[in-house]
Amino acid sequence: MSRTLFIHGLMGSSQGYKATLLRGLFPDMVIPDFPGEFEERMAKLAEVIGDTRGWTLIGSSMGGLMAAVFACQHPGQVERLILLAPALPFLDLEEHPLPRTGIPVVIYHGWNDDVVPADRTQDVAEQLFGDLDFRLVEDGHDLTKTVQEIDWPALLEA
């Protein structure tokens, strides 16, 4: 498995539900805390990754937005993205354009998400990602049911 990093959402932490689930499955996964505003979080992400390559980034909500922005800005460092209800609609691509990337991206998004609209997420994702697998699932924003059902070993080794 390549280097793997989980980025929690705005209200999450390295001790949250998804982080704990993933740490249990993959004890070597990098799962830091990302406090502060978006810019502070992005600076911390850049610090954690440094100039290393070969990363799979798993991001949830705001963490999914962070992973997407980082991957578009540093495509040589990221091998692929797995995004869980990413907050992509909160990105203003006209004000802050990002280069399109061809790295493989899998997005899980609940059609019952009342925080981040799935259709708008898919629209932004299609603009940013050339190799997109968008999976609309029966779940809400937290994707609690979905993250338990994902075959994580198969997904990360694909």
N, C-alpha and C positions, 0 to 999 in steps of 0.2 A: 504494500500500500504506500502511496506517495505521502508526502507531508499533508496532514489534514488539520484544519483549524475551524472551530465553531465560533460564530459571532452571534451573540444573543441580541434580542430586541431592546427597544427603548427602556422598558420596565423590567427587563430580565437581568440575569447575572450568571456568573460561572457556576452558581449553585442551583439554578432553576431546573425545571422539569426536563426540558430537552437536553440541557447540558449534562445533567445527571444520567439520563438515559444513554446518551452517546459516550460519556466517560465509562459507563459500565460495560458497553460493548467494545470500546476502543480505548484502553487505558493510556495509550501514547498520544491520543488526540490533544492538540493544543487548545485549551479553553480558558482564555483570560477574561477578566472583567473589562468592560468598556464604559467607563463613567463619562459624564459630561455631555456637552453639546456635540453636534455632528462633526465639526472640525477637530475637536479634541479626540473624539473617537477614531477619526481617520488617521490622525497623527499617531495614536497608540497602535493602530493596525499596521501602519508603515514601519513603526519601531519593532513590532513583534516579527514581521516578515523580513525586514532588513533588505539585503540584496540577494536573498536565497530564492531558489526557483523550485518548481515542481509541486506547487500547492493545489490542493483541493480545498475550496472555501465553502463551508456550509453556513448560510446566514438565514436568520429568522427575523422577519419583519424589518425593523430598522437595520438589523444586522445583514439582511439580504440586500438592502439598498447599499450598505457599506461595501459588501463583497462585490456587487455589480460595478460600483464606481471604481473600486481598486482594480478589478480585473480589466476594465476598459482602459484605465490609465496605465496599467502595468501588465500587458498581455503576456510578456515573456516570463513572468513569474508565476502565473496561475495556469494550471492545466485544465481545470474545470470548476464549474459552480453547481452547487445544489442549493436552491433557494426555497425557503418555506414562507409562503405568504409575504413575499418581499414588498417593501414600501416603495416600489418603483414609481407609482403615480405622484409621489411627493417630490420627484425630480423634475426640475424645469429645464428640459433639453434645449429650449431656445435661449434661455439665459446662460445656462452652463452646458454647452454641447459636449458630448462624449463621443470618442471614436467607436464605431461598431467593431465588435470582436467576433472571431470565428471559433472561439473555444466552446466546447460542449457545455450546455446549460440545461439542467433539469429544474423545473419549477413545479412545486406542489402548491395549489391554491384552492381554498375552500369556496364553494359557490355560496355558502351561507356566511361569508366573511362580512362583518358589519363595520370593520375598521379600514380595510384596504379593498377597494372594489376590484374584483377579479378581471372584469373586462378591460378596465383601464390598465391594470398590471400587464395583461397580455399585450395590449397595444404598445406600451413602452418597451416591453421585452422584445417584441418583434422588430422594433427599431434598433435595439442595441445588439441583439444576438443573432448571428447567422446560423448557429447550430442549436436550435431551441426545441426542447421537449416540454411542452406545457401540459401539466396534468391537473385538470379540474376535478376535485374530489368532494365528496359529501362530508363537509366539515366546516367549522367556523375559523376565525382568525388564528386561534391558538393551535389548530391542527392536532389536538391531543390524541384523537383517534387515529389519524393518519400516521403520525410519527411512530406509533406502536406497530402499525401494520407494514411499514416499509421494510423491505429486506435490505437493511443497511449494508451487510457484508457484500451482497451482490451488487448493490448500487455503487459502493465505493471501489469495488474491484473491476467494474465494467470498463 
